[in-house]
Amino acid sequence: MFGRNHKAVTNQLSGLDRLAGALVGIGALNWGLVGLANFDAIRAVFGKSKASRAVYGLVGASAAYAVMRGRQLVRS
């Protein structure tokens, strides 16, 4: 993210790293339920609303963040 010349990456997990991991885990469990039991837990909790779309968006953004952060940690 900051380039190879900058050592701004730390090997410790931040609060944002933990939050992203939790949201990715929630998304993974939800997709597992969709695949195994045709049950969408996010939609069951929030209904077909803007809130459920926001949760799906946060899960997707968290996954993208986790991929980029994981790449940073591997390189350091």
MARROKOL-737642 format. One record per residue (C-alpha): residue in three letters; y, z, x. Coordinates in nm, 4 decimals, padded with zeros to 6 digits. Layout:
N
+------+----------+----------+----------+
! type !        Y !        Z !        X !
+------+----------+----------+----------+
!  ALA !        Y !        Z !        X !
...
+------+----------+----------+----------+
END
This chain:
76
+------+----------+----------+----------+
! type !        Y !        Z !        X !
+------+----------+----------+----------+
!  MET !  00.0000 !  00.0000 !  00.0000 !
!  PHE !  00.2430 !  00.0814 !  00.2818 !
!  GLY !  00.0963 ! -00.1625 !  00.5308 !
!  ARG ! -00.1188 ! -00.1051 !  00.8340 !
!  ASN !  00.1599 !  00.0230 !  01.0563 !
!  HIS !  00.2505 !  00.3157 !  00.8345 !
!  LYS !  00.0329 !  00.6253 !  00.8161 !
!  ALA !  00.1570 !  00.7465 !  00.4763 !
!  VAL ! -00.1994 !  00.7693 !  00.3439 !
!  THR ! -00.3606 !  01.1096 !  00.3407 !
!  ASN ! -00.7301 !  01.1845 !  00.3066 !
!  GLN ! -00.6665 !  01.4648 !  00.0596 !
!  LEU ! -00.6811 !  01.3980 ! -00.3120 !
!  SER ! -00.3522 !  01.4447 ! -00.4943 !
!  GLY ! -00.3043 !  01.5499 ! -00.8530 !
!  LEU ! -00.2519 !  01.1855 ! -00.9441 !
!  ASP ! -00.5827 !  01.0971 ! -00.7761 !
!  ARG ! -00.7607 !  01.3628 ! -00.9813 !
!  LEU ! -00.5942 !  01.2525 ! -01.3059 !
!  ALA ! -00.6857 !  00.8894 ! -01.2403 !
!  GLY ! -01.0449 !  00.9921 ! -01.1680 !
!  ALA ! -01.0646 !  01.1915 ! -01.4901 !
!  LEU ! -00.9301 !  00.9019 ! -01.6962 !
!  VAL ! -01.1680 !  00.6553 ! -01.5303 !
!  GLY ! -01.4534 !  00.8958 ! -01.6079 !
!  ILE ! -01.3475 !  00.9202 ! -01.9718 !
!  GLY ! -01.3324 !  00.5417 ! -01.9914 !
!  ALA ! -01.6742 !  00.5060 ! -01.8317 !
!  LEU ! -01.8290 !  00.7550 ! -02.0721 !
!  ASN ! -01.6645 !  00.5803 ! -02.3666 !
!  TRP ! -01.7979 !  00.2400 ! -02.2586 !
!  GLY ! -02.1401 !  00.3938 ! -02.2084 !
!  LEU ! -02.1316 !  00.5199 ! -02.5657 !
!  VAL ! -02.0170 !  00.1802 ! -02.6899 !
!  GLY ! -02.3030 !  00.0093 ! -02.5081 !
!  LEU ! -02.5750 !  00.2567 ! -02.5985 !
!  ALA ! -02.4829 !  00.3719 ! -02.9465 !
!  ASN ! -02.2106 !  00.1322 ! -03.0641 !
!  PHE ! -01.9795 !  00.4352 ! -03.0921 !
!  ASP ! -01.6199 !  00.4202 ! -02.9678 !
!  ALA ! -01.5142 !  00.7810 ! -02.9058 !
!  ILE ! -01.1494 !  00.6918 ! -02.8378 !
!  ARG ! -01.1204 !  00.5114 ! -03.1692 !
!  ALA ! -01.3039 !  00.7976 ! -03.3434 !
!  VAL ! -01.0452 !  01.0445 ! -03.2128 !
!  PHE ! -00.7261 !  00.8376 ! -03.2415 !
!  GLY ! -00.8211 !  00.5803 ! -03.5041 !
!  LYS ! -00.6942 !  00.2238 ! -03.4880 !
!  SER ! -00.3470 !  00.3192 ! -03.3713 !
!  LYS ! -00.0942 !  00.2754 ! -03.0948 !
!  ALA ! -00.2206 !  00.6021 ! -02.9450 !
!  SER ! -00.5686 !  00.4575 ! -02.8925 !
!  ARG ! -00.4171 !  00.1476 ! -02.7322 !
!  ALA ! -00.2132 !  00.3743 ! -02.5047 !
!  VAL ! -00.5292 !  00.5606 ! -02.3999 !
!  TYR ! -00.7067 !  00.2327 ! -02.3254 !
!  GLY ! -00.4037 !  00.1211 ! -02.1236 !
!  LEU ! -00.3985 !  00.4471 ! -01.9268 !
!  VAL ! -00.7694 !  00.4158 ! -01.8507 !
!  GLY ! -00.7204 !  00.0602 ! -01.7251 !
!  ALA ! -00.4173 !  00.1551 ! -01.5149 !
!  SER ! -00.6108 !  00.4501 ! -01.3744 !
!  ALA ! -00.8964 !  00.2223 ! -01.2749 !
!  ALA ! -00.6574 ! -00.0123 ! -01.0938 !
!  TYR ! -00.4956 !  00.2851 ! -00.9182 !
!  ALA ! -00.8358 !  00.4266 ! -00.8205 !
!  VAL ! -00.9421 !  00.0948 ! -00.6679 !
!  MET ! -00.6228 !  00.0673 ! -00.4628 !
!  ARG ! -00.6348 !  00.4327 ! -00.3566 !
!  GLY ! -01.0009 !  00.4009 ! -00.2613 !
!  ARG ! -00.9171 !  00.1032 ! -00.0409 !
!  GLN ! -00.6453 !  00.3098 !  00.1285 !
!  LEU ! -00.8821 !  00.5967 !  00.1945 !
!  VAL ! -01.1486 !  00.3676 !  00.3400 !
!  ARG ! -00.8984 !  00.2100 !  00.5791 !
!  SER ! -00.7614 !  00.5404 !  00.7109 !
+------+----------+----------+----------+
END
